[in-house]
Amino acid sequence: MERRNFLKNTLITTGGVLLGGATIHRFLNNKESAEDPFPPLIEKIHQGNKKNVLVLMSAGTRFGNTDRLTDAYIKGLVEKGHSVTKVYLGSMRIEGCRGCGLCQRHAHKCAIRDDMQDLYPLFAECDTVVMASPLYFWTITSKLKAFIERLYAISTDDKYPSKDTVLLMTAGDDNDTTFEQPIRYFRLISQVLGGNEKGVYCAGGCTGCEELARQIDMKHLDNAYKMGLEL
C-alpha cells in the first residue's frame, strides 16, 4: 500500500483517539483550505489612524465568554478608529520567566525561544495593551501571567515602557470579592507600565465549562463595547 494511503487510513481509523478532526484534516491536505481549522494566533483586526492597541485574549477557549467580551470591546475600538491587533495568547506556547538573567547581560534578548518572540515587537509598537482573561483559581490565566513575567527581558534597571492598560475579565462567580485579587495585580502591573490605566471591566455570573453551553449576559457585551468607544 502506498505510504500516504496507509497513513491516511490509519489516521482515519485512530483519529478519534489520537488526533482531533482538525489535525487529521490538516495532515491530509497539503494546501490550507479557505476555512483553516487552525486560524492564526495573531490577527490584524483593523488599521486605524489613532492608537495602536494590542489585545491579549488569554483564554484557552475560542468563542467562549472571554473571547466574546474581548470582541465586544474590540468592536468599540474599531469604530473609534484605533489600530487593533488581537493575540490568542491562550493558544500560544509561552513559558514563564526562568529568572536566569541572561536577557540583562545580552542586549535584552530572552533566552527562551518560544512564541513570546513574536510578541515582543508587537508590545514595543503598541500604545495600549488590553489584558483579557477568565478567572482561574482567583486570578488571571497562567499564559497571561507568563507574558507579563517575560517582559522582564525588555526592562532596564527594572524600568519598563509606558503603556496604557486595560483589563477585561469573566467569571462564574459574581460576588463583591470575586475579582479582587486579579484587579489588585493588574493595577500593580499598570503602575509598572507607567500608571496609565484606561479601564477595568469584570463580567461575573457567566456560565462556564461546567454547563453544556457557555453564556455571558448581553449587558456585559454592551458595556464592553461602550468602554471600547471611550478609549
GULUM-137093 format. One record per residue: x negated, y, z of N, C-alpha, C, CB in turn; residue in three letters; residue number from 1. Coordinates in steps of 0.05 Angstrom, whole numbers. Glycine has a CB too. Example, Ala and Ser with C-alpha at 12.3 -4.5 7.8 and 13.67 -1.06 7.14 Angstrom:
BEGIN
      n_u      n_v      n_w     ca_u     ca_v     ca_w      c_u      c_v      c_w     cb_u     cb_v     cb_w   resn   resi
     -264     -114      156     -246      -90      156     -264      -66      156     -226      -89      181    ala      1
     -257      -45      142     -273      -21      143     -258        1      157     -282      -12      114    ser      2
//
This chain:
BEGIN
      n_u      n_v      n_w     ca_u     ca_v     ca_w      c_u      c_v      c_w     cb_u     cb_v     cb_w   resn   resi
      -17      -24        0        0        0        0      -18       25        0       19        0       25    met      1
      -10       45      -16      -25       70      -17      -26       82       11      -13       89      -37    glu      2
      -49       94       18      -54      103       45      -32      124       54      -81      116       48    arg      3
      -26      143       36       -7      163       44       21      152       48       -5      185       22    arg      4
       29      132       31       55      120       35       56      104       61       62      102       11    asn      5
       33       91       67       32       76       92       36       95      115        6       61       94    phe      6
       21      117      115       23      136      137       51      148      138        3      159      134    leu      7
       63      153      115       90      164      114      110      146      127       98      170       85    lys      8
      109      120      120      127      101      132      122       97      161      124       74      118    asn      9
       97       97      169       90       95      198      101      118      214       60       92      201    thr     10
       97      142      203      106      166      217      137      167      220       96      191      203    leu     11
      150      160      199      179      160      199      189      140      220      191      153      172    ile     12
      176      117      221      184       96      240      179      104      269      170       70      234    thr     13
      156      115      274      148      121      301      151      150      309      120      113      306    thr     14
      160      166      290      161      195      295      178      203      318      171      209      271    gly     15
      200      189      323      217      196      345      204      193      372      242      180      345    gly     16
      184      176      373      170      172      398      144      189      400      163      142      402    val     17
      129      189      378      103      201      379      103      230      371       84      186      362    leu     18
      119      237      351      118      264      340      146      275      336      103      264      313    leu     19
      149      302      338      174      315      333      179      315      303      175      343      344    gly     20
      204      320      295      211      321      267      197      342      252      241      325      264    gly     21
      192      365      265      178      387      252      149      379      245      178      412      270    ala     22
      137      364      263      109      356      258      108      337      234       98      342      283    thr     23
      127      318      233      129      300      211      133      315      184      151      279      215    ile     24
      151      334      185      156      350      161      131      363      151      178      371      166    his     25
      116      375      169       92      389      162       70      370      151       81      405      186    arg     26
       68      347      162       48      328      153       54      318      125       46      304      173    phe     27
       79      313      120       87      301       94       89      321       72      113      286       97    leu     28
       88      346       78       90      367       57       64      383       56      114      384       62    asn     29
       50      381       34       25      396       31       30      426       31       11      388        6    asn     30
       52      435       20       59      463       18       79      470       39       69      471      -10    lys     31
       76      493       51       96      502       71      122      509       57       85      526       87    glu     32
      144      501       69      170      507       57      177      536       64      191      488       68    ser     33
      199      546       51      208      573       56      216      576       86      232      580       39    ala     34
      226      555       98      233      556      126      212      539      141      262      545      131    glu     35
      190      552      147      168      538      160      176      529      188      143      556      161    asp     36
      175      503      195      182      494      221      163      505      243      182      464      222    pro     37
      140      516      235      121      528      253      118      557      246       94      513      253    phe     38
      137      574      254      135      603      247      111      615      260      161      618      256    pro     39
      102      637      250       77      649      260       79      657      290       70      674      244    pro     40
       56      655      303       56      662      332       53      692      336       33      648      346    leu     41
       45      706      315       43      735      316       58      747      292       13      745      315    ile     42
       78      763      298       95      774      277       94      805      277      124      765      281    glu     43
       88      816      254       90      845      250      119      852      244       71      855      227    lys     44
      133      861      265      162      865      262      168      890      246      175      867      290    ile     45
      154      912      252      161      937      239      137      956      239      184      951      254    his     46
      134      971      217      113      991      215      127     1018      216       96      987      189    gln     47
      123     1032      238      136     1059      240      115     1081      241      153     1060      265    gly     48
      124     1105      249      105     1128      250      103     1139      278      115     1149      231    asn     49
      110     1123      298      108     1133      325       89     1115      341      136     1133      339    lys     50
       96     1105      363       78     1089      379       74     1061      368       89     1086      408    lys     51
       50     1050      374       43     1023      367       48     1005      391       13     1020      357    asn     52
       69      988      389       78      972      412       71      942      408      108      976      416    val     53
       57      931      428       51      903      428       70      889      448       21      898      436    leu     54
       86      870      438      106      857      455       96      828      459      134      857      441    val     55
       92      821      485       83      794      492      107      778      503       60      796      513    leu     56
      118      761      487      141      744      496      129      718      506      161      739      473    met     57
      128      715      533      112      693      545      128      668      552       99      703      569    ser     58
      154      668      545      169      643      550      161      622      530      200      648      548    ala     59
      161      597      538      154      575      520      176      568      501      146      551      536    gly     60
      200      577      507      224      571      490      231      594      473      247      563      508    thr     61
      232      589      447      241      610      428      272      610      428      229      606      400    arg     62
      283      633      423      312      637      421      326      633      448      324      619      400    phe     63
      310      631      470      322      629      496      329      656      507      303      614      515    gly     64
      334      658      533      343      683      545      322      705      544      351      678      574    asn     65
      298      698      550      277      719      549      271      728      521      251      708      562    thr     66
      272      710      502      268      718      474      290      736      464      266      692      456    asp     67
      314      730      472      337      746      464      336      774      477      364      732      471    arg     68
      328      775      502      325      801      516      303      817      502      319      797      546    leu     69
      282      804      495      259      817      482      268      828      455      236      797      478    thr     70
      283      812      439      292      821      413      311      845      415      305      799      398    asp     71
      327      845      436      345      868      440      329      893      445      364      862      464    ala     72
      308      891      461      291      914      466      276      922      441      270      907      488    tyr     73
      267      903      425      253      909      400      272      924      381      242      883      387    ile     74
      297      916      380      316      929      363      316      959      368      344      917      366    lys     75
      316      967      394      316      995      401      290     1008      392      319      998      430    gly     76
      267      994      395      241     1005      387      241     1011      357      219      986      395    leu     77
      251      992      342      251      995      313      268     1018      304      260      969      299    val     78
      291     1021      316      309     1043      309      297     1070      316      336     1039      322    glu     79
      280     1070      336      267     1095      345      243     1101      327      258     1092      374    lys     80
      234     1082      311      212     1088      292      185     1079      301      212     1116      286    gly     81
      183     1062      322      157     1053      331      148     1029      314      159     1044      361    his     82
      122     1025      314      110     1001      302      110      979      323       80     1007      292    ser     83
      118      955      315      122      934      334      109      908      324      152      929      339    val     84
       92      897      341       81      870      337       90      852      359       49      871      335    thr     85
      102      830      352      113      811      372       95      786      373      142      803      366    lys     86
       87      779      397       69      755      401       85      734      417       43      763      415    val     87
       85      710      406       98      687      421       77      675      439      110      666      401    tyr     88
       71      689      461       50      682      479       53      654      491       47      702      501    leu     89
       78      647      496       84      621      509       77      597      491      113      620      516    gly     90
       74      602      465       67      580      447       37      580      440       83      582      422    ser     91
       22      598      451       -6      600      444      -24      585      464      -15      630      443    met     92
      -48      580      455      -68      566      472      -86      587      485      -85      545      455    arg     93
      -80      593      510      -96      613      524     -103      603      552      -79      640      525    ile     94
     -128      602      558     -137      594      584     -138      618      603     -165      580      582    glu     95
     -139      612      629     -144      634      648     -173      640      649     -134      625      676    gly     96
     -180      663      661     -208      671      663     -223      651      680     -210      699      676    cys     97
     -248      644      672     -265      626      686     -282      639      707     -282      610      667    arg     98
     -283      666      706     -300      680      725     -330      676      720     -293      672      753    gly     99
     -337      670      696     -365      664      690     -382      690      687     -368      648      664    cys    100
     -368      712      681     -382      738      679     -398      742      653     -400      741      701    gly    101
     -397      722      635     -412      724      610     -404      749      594     -409      699      594    leu    102
     -379      756      595     -369      778      579     -382      805      587     -338      781      582    cys    103
     -389      807      613     -401      832      623     -430      834      616     -397      834      653    gln    104
     -442      812      607     -470      811      600     -475      810      570     -484      788      613    arg    105
     -454      805      555     -457      801      526     -435      816      511     -455      771      519    his    106
     -437      843      512     -421      861      495     -391      856      497     -430      857      466    ala    107
     -382      849      521     -353      846      526     -340      825      508     -339      872      522    his    108
     -355      804      502     -344      781      487     -338      758      505     -365      772      465    lys    109
     -312      750      506     -305      728      523     -317      702      514     -274      726      525    cys    110
     -326      686      533     -339      660      526     -318      639      517     -355      649      550    ala    111
     -293      643      524     -273      623      518     -262      629      490     -249      624      538    ile    112
     -264      609      472     -255      612      445     -228      599      441     -276      600      425    arg    113
     -208      615      444     -180      605      441     -164      627      428     -168      597      468    asp    114
     -137      625      430     -120      644      416     -122      673      426      -92      635      417    asp    115
     -133      676      450     -137      703      461     -154      720      443     -149      702      489    met    116
     -172      708      427     -189      723      409     -173      738      388     -209      704      395    gln    117
     -149      728      382     -132      742      362     -117      765      375     -112      723      350    asp    118
     -116      765      402     -100      786      416     -116      809      425      -87      773      440    leu    119
     -142      806      429     -159      829      437     -156      853      419     -188      820      439    tyr    120
     -159      849      392     -156      873      375     -128      885      375     -163      865      346    pro    121
     -108      868      378      -80      879      380      -77      895      405      -60      856      379    leu    122
      -88      886      427      -86      902      452     -102      928      449      -97      885      475    phe    123
     -125      927      436     -141      951      433     -127      972      417     -168      944      420    ala    124
     -111      963      397      -98      982      379      -72      993      389      -93      968      353    glu    125
      -59      979      408      -32      987      416      -32     1011      436      -18      964      429    cys    126
      -10     1026      436       -6     1047      455       10     1037      479        9     1071      442    asp    127
       27     1017      474       45     1006      494       44      976      494       74     1016      490    thr    128
       43      964      517       44      935      519       69      927      535       18      923      533    val    129
       85      910      523      110      901      535      106      872      544      134      903      515    val    130
      110      867      570      107      841      581      134      829      586       90      842      608    met    131
      141      808      571      167      795      574      164      767      585      182      795      547    ala    132
      178      761      607      173      735      620      198      726      634      150      737      640    ser    133
      203      699      633      223      688      652      210      686      680      233      660      642    pro    134
      227      683      699      217      679      727      211      650      731      237      690      748    leu    135
      185      643      735      176      616      741      163      616      768      157      605      718    tyr    136
      174      601      787      162      599      813      156      627      825      136      583      812    phe    137
      177      644      823      177      670      836      159      691      824      171      667      865    trp    138
      148      686      800      131      706      787      132      702      757      102      703      798    thr    139
      113      715      743      112      714      714      100      687      706       94      737      703    ile    140
      102      681      680       91      656      669       61      654      671      100      652      640    thr    141
       51      630      671       22      627      673        8      637      648       15      597      676    ser    142
       22      637      625        9      647      600        6      677      602       27      640      576    lys    143
       26      691      612       23      720      615        2      727      636       50      732      623    leu    144
        1      712      657      -20      716      677      -48      711      665      -15      698      701    lys    145
      -50      691      649      -76      685      636      -84      708      617      -74      658      620    ala    146
      -65      718      602      -71      741      585      -82      764      601      -45      750      569    phe    147
      -69      770      623      -78      793      640     -106      787      651      -58      797      663    ile    148
     -111      763      660     -137      756      671     -159      760      650     -137      727      681    glu    149
     -153      752      626     -173      753      605     -180      781      595     -164      736      581    arg    150
     -164      801      603     -170      829      597     -196      838      611     -147      847      604    leu    151
     -205      822      631     -229      829      645     -253      831      625     -236      808      666    tyr    152
     -251      816      604     -273      816      584     -278      844      572     -268      796      562    ala    153
     -257      859      569     -260      885      556     -263      908      577     -236      891      538    ile    154
     -265      902      602     -268      922      622     -297      931      625     -258      912      649    ser    155
     -300      956      634     -327      966      641     -326      978      669     -335      988      620    thr    156
     -342      967      687     -341      975      715     -313      974      726     -353     1004      718    asp    157
     -298      953      719     -271      949      728     -252      971      719     -270      947      758    asp    158
     -259      984      697     -241     1004      685     -230      993      659     -257     1031      679    lys    159
     -204      999      654     -190      987      632     -178     1009      614     -168      968      641    tyr    160
     -172     1002      588     -160     1022      571     -132     1030      582     -156     1010      542    pro    161
     -125     1055      577      -99     1065      586      -77     1057      567     -101     1096      590    ser    162
      -56     1045      577      -34     1036      561       -8     1042      575      -36     1005      555    lys    163
       13     1049      560       40     1049      571       48     1020      576       60     1063      551    asp    164
       63     1015      597       71      988      604      101      985      608       56      979      628    thr    165
      111      962      600      140      956      603      142      927      612      156      960      576    val    166
      161      921      630      166      894      639      195      886      633      160      891      669    leu    167
      198      863      620      225      851      615      225      824      628      232      850      585    leu    168
      246      817      644      247      791      656      275      779      657      236      793      684    met    169
      276      753      658      301      739      661      298      719      684      310      724      635    thr    170
      321      712      696      321      692      718      349      681      722      309      704      744    ala    171
      350      657      734      376      646      741      387      659      766      373      616      745    gly    172
      370      664      785      378      678      809      385      707      804      356      676      831    asp    173
      401      718      821      408      747      819      411      759      846      434      750      802    asp    174
      390      756      863      391      767      890      374      792      891      380      746      910    asn    175
      376      806      913      362      831      916      332      828      914      369      844      943    asp    176
      322      804      922      293      800      923      283      782      900      285      788      949    thr    177
      300      775      881      293      755      860      268      764      845      316      752      841    thr    178
      266      789      838      244      798      821      223      814      837      254      815      798    phe    179
      224      812      863      207      828      880      177      824      875      213      823      909    glu    180
      169      798      874      141      792      870      130      799      843      136      762      875    gln    181
      143      792      821      132      799      795      132      829      790      148      786      773    pro    182
      152      844      800      152      873      797      128      885      811      178      885      807    ile    183
      123      875      835      100      885      851       74      880      835       99      872      879    arg    184
       71      857      824       47      850      809       45      867      784       46      820      802    tyr    185
       67      870      770       68      887      745       59      915      751       96      886      733    phe    186
       69      926      773       62      954      779       33      957      787       80      964      802    arg    187
       21      936      798       -7      937      803      -23      937      777      -16      912      820    leu    188
      -15      920      758      -28      920      732      -24      946      717      -17      896      715    ile    189
        0      957      720        6      983      707      -13     1005      717       35      992      712    ser    190
      -19     1004      743      -38     1024      754      -66     1019      743      -38     1022      784    gln    191
      -73      994      740      -99      987      729     -102      998      700     -104      957      730    val    192
      -79      997      686      -79     1006      658      -71     1035      655      -59      989      642    leu    193
      -75     1051      676      -71     1080      674      -46     1091      687      -70     1087      646    gly    194
      -29     1073      698       -6     1083      713       16     1094      696      -14     1103      732    gly    195
       18     1085      671       39     1096      653       62     1076      649       26     1102      625    asn    196
       76     1070      671       98     1052      670      122     1065      655      107     1043      698    glu    197
      132     1051      635      153     1062      618      180     1048      621      145     1062      590    lys    198
      182     1029      639      207     1016      643      205      987      653      222     1016      617    gly    199
      224      980      670      227      953      680      256      945      677      218      950      710    val    200
      261      922      664      288      912      663      288      882      670      301      916      635    tyr    201
      304      876      691      305      848      701      334      838      698      295      846      730    cys    202
      337      817      683      364      805      678      367      780      695      368      799      648    ala    203
      382      783      717      388      760      734      414      747      725      389      768      763    gly    204
      419      723      737      444      709      732      445      695      705      466      728      734    gly    205
      422      689      693      422      675      667      424      645      672      396      682      651    cys    206
      435      632      652      437      602      653      411      591      640      462      592      638    thr    207
      397      575      655      371      565      645      373      537      634      351      566      666    gly    208
      350      523      635      347      497      622      363      475      637      318      489      620    cys    209
      372      481      661      387      460      675      414      455      663      391      469      704    glu    210
      424      474      647      450      471      633      446      463      604      467      497      636    glu    211
      469      457      591      467      449      563      459      472      545      494      438      554    leu    212
      467      497      552      461      520      536      451      543      553      487      529      520    ala    213
      431      557      543      421      580      557      439      604      551      391      586      548    arg    214
      445      619      571      464      641      568      453      666      582      492      634      578    gln    215
      456      689      569      449      714      581      472      733      576      422      725      570    ile    216
      479      748      597      502      766      595      496      788      574      508      779      622    asp    217
      516      794      557      512      814      536      505      841      547      538      815      519    met    218
      513      847      572      506      873      583      476      876      585      519      876      611    lys    219
      462      854      591      433      855      593      420      862      566      422      829      604    his    220
      431      850      545      421      855      518      426      884      510      433      836      498    leu    221
      449      894      517      456      921      510      438      941      526      485      927      517    asp    222
      433      935      551      416      952      568      387      952      558      417      943      597    asn    223
      377      929      550      350      927      540      347      942      513      342      897      535    ala    224
      367      940      496      368      955      471      366      985      476      393      948      455    tyr    225
      382      995      495      382     1023      502      356     1032      514      404     1030      521    lys    226
      343     1014      529      317     1021      540      296     1023      518      308      999      561    met    227
      298     1006      497      280     1008      475      283     1035      460      286      986      456    gly    228
      307     1045      459      312     1071      447      300     1094      462      342     1076      443    leu    229
      295     1089      488      285     1111      505      254     1113      506      294     1107      533    glu    230
      240     1093      494      211     1095      495      201     1118      478      199     1068      485    leu    231
//
